Amino acid sequence: MMKKKLIAGLLTFAVMASTAMPALAAPKATGISVKGKKTVIVGGTIELDSVITPKRAKVRDHDIIWSSSKPSVAKVLDKRDDDTKIRGVKAGTATITVKVKGTSLKKKFKITVKKASKTTSTSAAETKIETYTQEAKALKTQIGSIQLAETIEQRRVQYHTYKAKIEAIEHKLDKLDDTWEDKYESGKITRSQYKSLERRIETAEDYLDEVEDYLDLKFNYEFD
């Protein structure tokens, strides 16, 4: 009986002691820096991220403030957040400043805005998108003519064979998008050219989603 009372007493003391101990306060921010690209083309955008040190420091996103020395050259799109987007307005240079409200912490980051160079034709990319779309349509036709195997193991092989083909087309579309996004950011194509390609790729991806749904329906969602 005495043993039980002793254990209960120790537990009570432990709870009281832990309650009385103050929580460790997060350290104050001692530094801020900027991470991101230093060049952008006219009409293009880049993303800048703020990095607060030490990492455990608590700073509200709303207290991180961005500004541009020349909004007519480089415009800050998100003025309060831990990151922001900068749009190139016209060729030139501008200094982007990020600071923490209520402190002396701030960092300046020089941005160069360049004119887009002579643009590249996007016809090759458009042809590839059309080719991948046709591959997806042919795949849907093949799925429609599948004779389902008798055993679940055989049906699983059938399903994953076509699933892999869908993913292969999806991978090619993603790679194409990445390639032409890089061309846009380096000034080789205009914003309108990239947006046009992006819409075509999204349309092809939407159709590919339909093919995947069709595959799932064919197998009665057996392998979800």
C-alpha positions as CSV (number, residue, x, y, z in Angstrom):
1,M,0.0,0.0,0.0
2,M,2.8,2.3,0.9
3,K,4.5,1.5,-2.4
4,K,1.5,2.5,-4.4
5,K,1.2,5.8,-2.4
6,L,4.9,6.5,-3.0
7,I,4.5,5.9,-6.8
8,A,1.4,8.1,-6.9
9,G,3.2,10.9,-5.1
10,L,6.2,10.7,-7.4
11,L,3.9,10.9,-10.5
12,T,2.1,13.9,-9.0
13,F,5.4,15.7,-8.3
14,A,6.6,14.9,-11.9
15,V,3.5,16.4,-13.4
16,M,3.7,19.5,-11.2
17,A,7.4,20.0,-12.0
18,S,6.8,19.7,-15.7
19,T,4.0,22.2,-15.6
20,A,6.1,24.6,-13.7
21,M,9.0,24.5,-16.1
22,P,8.7,27.3,-18.7
23,A,8.6,26.3,-22.4
24,L,11.8,27.0,-24.3
25,A,11.3,30.2,-26.2
26,A,12.1,30.2,-29.9
27,P,15.3,32.2,-30.6
28,K,15.1,35.7,-32.2
29,A,15.8,36.1,-35.8
30,T,19.4,37.4,-36.3
31,G,19.7,37.4,-40.1
32,I,17.8,37.4,-43.4
33,S,19.0,36.6,-46.9
34,V,17.5,36.1,-50.3
35,K,17.6,33.1,-52.6
36,G,16.6,33.1,-56.3
37,K,17.6,34.0,-59.8
38,K,19.1,37.4,-60.4
39,T,17.8,37.9,-64.0
40,V,14.4,38.0,-65.5
41,I,13.2,38.8,-69.0
42,V,10.7,41.6,-69.8
43,G,7.2,40.1,-69.2
44,G,8.6,37.1,-67.3
45,T,8.5,36.3,-63.6
46,I,11.0,34.8,-61.2
47,E,10.5,33.7,-57.6
48,L,12.6,34.9,-54.6
49,D,12.6,33.3,-51.2
50,S,13.6,34.8,-47.9
51,V,15.8,32.7,-45.6
52,I,15.6,33.6,-41.9
53,T,18.4,32.6,-39.5
54,P,18.5,30.8,-37.2
55,K,16.1,28.2,-38.7
56,R,14.1,27.9,-35.5
57,A,13.4,31.6,-35.3
58,K,9.7,32.5,-35.4
59,V,8.9,35.2,-37.9
60,R,5.3,35.6,-39.2
61,D,5.1,35.6,-43.0
62,H,3.0,38.8,-42.9
63,D,6.0,40.6,-41.2
64,I,8.3,39.8,-44.1
65,I,8.1,42.8,-46.4
66,W,9.3,43.1,-50.0
67,S,9.9,46.3,-52.1
68,S,11.5,47.3,-55.3
69,S,13.7,50.4,-55.9
70,K,12.3,50.7,-59.4
71,P,8.8,49.1,-59.8
72,S,8.8,50.4,-63.4
73,V,11.6,48.0,-64.1
74,A,11.0,45.1,-61.7
75,K,7.7,44.8,-59.9
76,V,7.1,43.0,-56.6
77,L,3.9,41.0,-57.0
78,D,3.6,39.7,-53.4
79,K,4.6,42.4,-50.9
80,R,4.1,40.4,-47.7
81,D,5.2,36.8,-47.4
82,D,8.2,34.6,-46.9
83,D,8.6,34.4,-50.7
84,T,7.5,36.6,-53.6
85,K,7.4,36.8,-57.4
86,I,9.1,39.5,-59.4
87,R,7.9,40.5,-62.8
88,G,10.2,42.1,-65.4
89,V,8.5,45.3,-66.7
90,K,11.3,46.8,-68.8
91,A,15.0,46.4,-69.4
92,G,17.2,47.7,-66.6
93,T,18.3,47.0,-63.1
94,A,16.4,47.3,-59.8
95,T,17.2,46.5,-56.2
96,I,14.7,44.3,-54.3
97,T,14.7,44.8,-50.6
98,V,13.3,42.3,-48.0
99,K,13.0,43.2,-44.4
100,V,11.4,42.0,-41.2
101,K,8.8,44.4,-39.7
102,G,9.7,45.8,-36.3
103,T,13.4,44.8,-36.6
104,S,16.5,46.2,-38.3
105,L,16.9,43.0,-40.4
106,K,16.9,43.6,-44.1
107,K,18.6,42.4,-47.3
108,K,19.1,43.9,-50.7
109,F,19.1,41.8,-53.9
110,K,19.9,43.3,-57.3
111,I,17.8,42.2,-60.2
112,T,18.6,42.6,-63.9
113,V,15.7,42.7,-66.4
114,K,16.6,41.8,-69.9
115,K,14.8,42.2,-73.2
116,A,13.7,38.9,-74.8
117,S,16.1,37.8,-77.4
118,K,15.1,36.8,-80.9
119,T,12.4,34.2,-80.3
120,T,12.5,30.6,-81.3
121,S,9.7,28.9,-83.2
122,T,7.5,26.6,-81.1
123,S,6.3,24.5,-84.1
124,A,8.5,21.6,-83.1
125,A,7.0,21.5,-79.7
126,E,3.4,21.8,-81.0
127,T,4.1,18.8,-83.3
128,K,5.4,16.7,-80.4
129,I,2.3,17.6,-78.3
130,E,0.1,16.4,-81.2
131,T,2.1,13.2,-81.5
132,Y,1.8,12.5,-77.8
133,T,-2.0,13.1,-78.0
134,Q,-2.3,10.7,-80.9
135,E,-0.4,8.1,-78.9
136,A,-2.8,8.6,-76.0
137,K,-5.8,8.2,-78.4
138,A,-4.3,5.0,-79.8
139,L,-3.7,3.7,-76.3
140,K,-7.4,4.3,-75.4
141,T,-8.4,2.3,-78.5
142,Q,-6.1,-0.6,-77.4
143,I,-7.5,-0.5,-73.8
144,G,-11.0,-0.8,-75.2
145,S,-10.1,-4.0,-77.1
146,I,-8.5,-5.7,-74.1
147,Q,-9.7,-9.2,-73.3
148,L,-9.5,-9.4,-69.5
149,A,-7.5,-12.4,-68.3
150,E,-9.0,-15.0,-66.0
151,T,-6.8,-14.7,-63.0
152,I,-6.2,-11.6,-60.9
153,E,-2.4,-12.0,-61.3
154,Q,-2.8,-11.9,-65.1
155,R,-5.2,-9.0,-65.0
156,R,-2.7,-7.1,-62.7
157,V,0.0,-7.6,-65.4
158,Q,-2.4,-6.3,-68.1
159,Y,-3.4,-3.3,-66.0
160,H,0.1,-2.2,-65.1
161,T,1.4,-2.7,-68.7
162,Y,-1.1,-0.1,-69.9
163,K,-0.6,2.1,-66.8
164,A,3.1,2.2,-67.6
165,K,2.4,3.3,-71.2
166,I,0.2,6.1,-69.9
167,E,2.9,7.2,-67.4
168,A,5.5,7.2,-70.3
169,I,3.4,9.7,-72.3
170,E,2.9,11.8,-69.2
171,H,6.6,11.8,-68.6
172,K,7.3,13.0,-72.1
173,L,4.7,15.9,-71.7
174,D,6.3,16.9,-68.4
175,K,9.8,16.9,-69.9
176,L,8.6,19.0,-72.9
177,D,7.0,21.5,-70.5
178,D,10.2,21.8,-68.5
179,T,12.3,22.3,-71.6
180,W,10.1,25.1,-73.0
181,E,9.8,26.7,-69.6
182,D,13.6,27.0,-69.5
183,K,13.5,28.5,-73.0
184,Y,10.9,31.1,-71.8
185,E,12.9,32.0,-68.7
186,S,16.1,32.4,-70.8
187,G,14.3,34.7,-73.2
188,K,14.2,32.4,-76.2
189,I,10.4,32.5,-76.5
190,T,7.9,35.1,-75.4
191,R,5.4,34.8,-72.6
192,S,2.5,34.4,-75.0
193,Q,4.4,31.6,-76.8
194,Y,5.0,29.7,-73.6
195,K,1.4,30.2,-72.3
196,S,0.1,28.9,-75.6
197,L,2.3,25.8,-75.3
198,E,1.3,25.4,-71.7
199,R,-2.4,25.3,-72.6
200,R,-1.8,22.7,-75.3
201,I,0.2,20.5,-72.9
202,E,-2.5,20.9,-70.2
203,T,-5.2,19.8,-72.8
204,A,-3.1,16.7,-73.7
205,E,-2.6,15.9,-70.0
206,D,-6.4,16.2,-69.4
207,Y,-7.0,13.8,-72.2
208,L,-4.4,11.4,-70.7
209,D,-6.3,11.6,-67.4
210,E,-9.4,10.5,-69.3
211,V,-7.5,7.5,-70.7
212,E,-6.3,6.6,-67.2
213,D,-9.9,6.7,-65.9
214,Y,-11.0,4.6,-68.9
215,L,-8.3,2.0,-67.9
216,D,-9.5,2.0,-64.3
217,L,-13.1,1.5,-65.5
218,K,-12.1,-1.3,-67.9
219,F,-10.6,-3.2,-64.9
220,N,-13.5,-2.1,-62.6
221,Y,-11.1,-0.2,-60.4
222,E,-9.7,-3.5,-59.3
223,F,-6.1,-2.3,-58.8
224,D,-6.7,1.2,-57.3
